[in-house]
Amino acid sequence: MLDVAVIDDPAAAEVCMDPMRARLLAELAEPGSATMLAGRVGLARQKVNYHLRELERHGLIELVEERKKGNVTERVLRATALSYVISPTVLGAVQPDPARSPDRLSARWLLALGARLVRDVGTLIESATKTRKPLATFGLDANVRFASAAERAAFAEELTTTIAALVSRYHDEHAPGGRDHRVVLAIHPSLKTGDTKPDPKEA
């Protein structure tokens, strides 16, 4: 089972957006059968089976084993990942595109960058999985508390200068066998635990 999987098929995205199917996916972090799940989610086994067939058809769950119980074969299933991210590619022509209006101070542009990151890394993971090759990535996540807006602006400026110097030092346009890499940096107010919106004062 994967920690996280990217859904790039519109039909699969539609299937998992159903609240009951999303609940079944969560329940199937551990293997289970339709009978077991029916008791947990409060649905008839036949209805649970219908939802499971749809999830399995789109590769969101997989068969773990089949158990014989008298004349009945019980199918034990498991989610293919602990969590899922829907790629912007499912939106087709209306997916976010940071190239439309690049503005490093725009929160919506930052959102478009994040969407592109999900799309590109999801595509790379799929390709690496098919070819059974390792995928070289690096991530950094940190928190910093600024004393003032001026300090935050100074930090952003220094960060920009430092990254520009690093890119200039290591970028080799004509390196034989070299491969391009994308660097994405983001700064945004932190959400408090349990919040879904930032503090208006911080925003």
Phi, psi and omega in degrees: 000135179278154174292316180212141178233149180259127178264116180243009178257122182305321181294319178294321178298317180296320181298314186281349179283345176295127185305319181291321179292324175297321178295318179295321177300317179296318179296329184272020167299332171246141182305142179201163179253170178300321180296315179297316183290326182303317179293326183285320186261355176075035177238157175294149183302323181297320179290322177298318179300321179298313180296320181295322178299319179294317179295319180291323181299331181257015173074019181270339173226162182220156179284130178262313178197165174240132182243133177275124175233091185067237179268005184248139175255117180267126180265126178256124186240163178212146176296148180282347179208158177286331178209163185227148174237132179270122181288144176300343180299337179293343180271356177059234186292343182258013177292150181300142179224105182295345180286344184294315182212073182298122180207104187294347178261002182267127178294326181288327175293321176300320178297319178296322176299315179298320179296318178296324178299315178299314181297310186292314181292324176299316178296319179295319179297316180298317180294317180295324179294318181294321182269355180057044178243148179291151180245119183276110177223166178210136179229147179224129181228122183215159176243140176221136180253115181270141180287335183200169177296327179295320178295320179297316180296321179294321178299313181299320180293317179292322178298316179300314180297318181294315180294320178300320179294318179295315179299316180297323182290320188259344181288127178231099185301330187245021181293122178298127179074008179289161179226134180290143174231147178257135177249124179237126177238144181218142172229127178207157178301142178283146173274138175289153182306125179088351180280154171244353179227146178288158174298124181306327179293322179286322182297000000 
